[in-house]
Amino acid sequence: MYAQEVKSTGKPVKSLEEMAPEERAFQQKIDADVKIEPKDWMPEGYRKTLIRQISQHAHSEIVGQLPEGNWITRAPTLERKAILLAKVQDEAGHGLYLYCAAETLGISRDQMTEQLLSGKAKYSSIFNYPTLTWADIGAIGWLVDGAAIMNQVPLQRCSYGPYARAMIRICKEESFHQRQGYDIMMKLCRGTPEQKEMAQDALDRWWRPALMMFGPPDDQSVHSAQSMAWKIKLNSNDELRQKFVDQTVPQAEYLGLKIPDPDLKWNEARGHYDFGELDWSEFYEVIKGNGPCNRERMEARRKAWEDGAWFREGLMAHARKKEARRMAAE
Ligand code: ACO
C-alpha cells in the first residue's frame, strides 16, 4: 500500500494480520473504497483523527475570513468589493459544513470552539500572515486557495462520507476563489509599473507560507502514514506540495512575475520543478502561536465567541421553550 511507503514519524501502520476482526473488516471496507458513515463501527483512532483534521479545517475556514475581511472596506471598486464579500461569506459557509461533518463524529461545535480558543486545536499556519496591500488579496486567492484546492480535491474521495460530500461543494467554490485571485493578479500585472511591483511583492511574501500550508516534509509528518492507510488523506504532504509548484510556476510566468526562489528550476529527468528548502523552523514557530498575527487572530475569535454568548443563550432558551411546549402537547 502506498501509505506505508510514506516516511512518517508516526506509529507504524498495522498490517491486516495484526488487526482484531472488527478492525480488519473496517480496513477492508476502506481498501475497497466503501464510504464510512457516522453510525458505522470505526476504530477510536480513526474517529479522533477525523475530528482533529475536520475541526482544524473548519477553524481554518473561519479564521481565514479575517485577513481578507481586512480589505472589504478598502476594495478598489464596487465590483471587487462585491466579489470579495461573496468569497468571505463562502468561507464562513465552508466552516459551517465542516463543523457539521465533525459533529457527526460525536463532538459538539461548542467543544470544537473551546479547543480552538484553548490552543488545543490548530488552524492553518497561512492565516497568521498579514494582508498589507490589495495585491495580497490577489495572492491569497491565487496561491492560498490554489493550495487549498490542490489538497481538497482528493479529499472528495476520502473514506468518511460526510467529509467527502462537504468537500464537493467546497471545492467548487474554492475554484471560483482561486480564479478571482488570479484575475486580481492579472489586472495588477497589466497595470502600472507600481501595480506590477505590488503584485511581485505579494508573491514574494506569500510564496513560502503557501508551500508550508501542505504541512511538514513527509519524514516529519506524524499522521500521514496512518491517515493515508485510512484514506483520511489521499496524498502525502510533499506530493501535493510538488504538484502545486509544478502547476503554479507556469501561472507566474504568464503573469510575468518571478517566483522568489533562486533554486527553482525545471528538472527534465524528474519531470518536475526542483525548488529550494523551506525554513521549517518558521513553520513550527507559527503553529506554536508565534507567527506575525497569531495573537490578533485568536483575540478576534475569542471576542466573537464572547460577543455571541447572549445569542447562543437566547437560542437555547427558545429551543428549551419549544421542547417544553411539544412535551406538554403529547
Ligand atoms: N498549519 C497548521 N498546522 C499544520 C499545518 C498547517 N499548514 N500542517 C500540518 N500541521 C500540523 C498538523 O495538524 C499536526 O499537528 P497536530 O498533531 O497537533 O494536529 C502537525 O502539524 C504534523 O503534521 P502532519 O502529521 O503532516 O498532519 P496531517 O496529517 O493532519 O496533515 C494537513 C496536515 C495536510 C493540513 C491535513 O490536516 C489536511 O489535509 N487537512 C485538511 C485540509 C485543511 O485543513 N486545509 C486548511 C487550509 S486552507 C483552507 O481551508 C482555505
Residues whose N, C-alpha, C, O or C-beta is under 5 A from the ligand:
A	BS01	ACO	Q53 Q56 H57 S60 E61 G64 K122 Y123 S124 S125 A148 M212 M213 F214 G215 P216 Q220 S221 V222 H223 S224 S227 I287
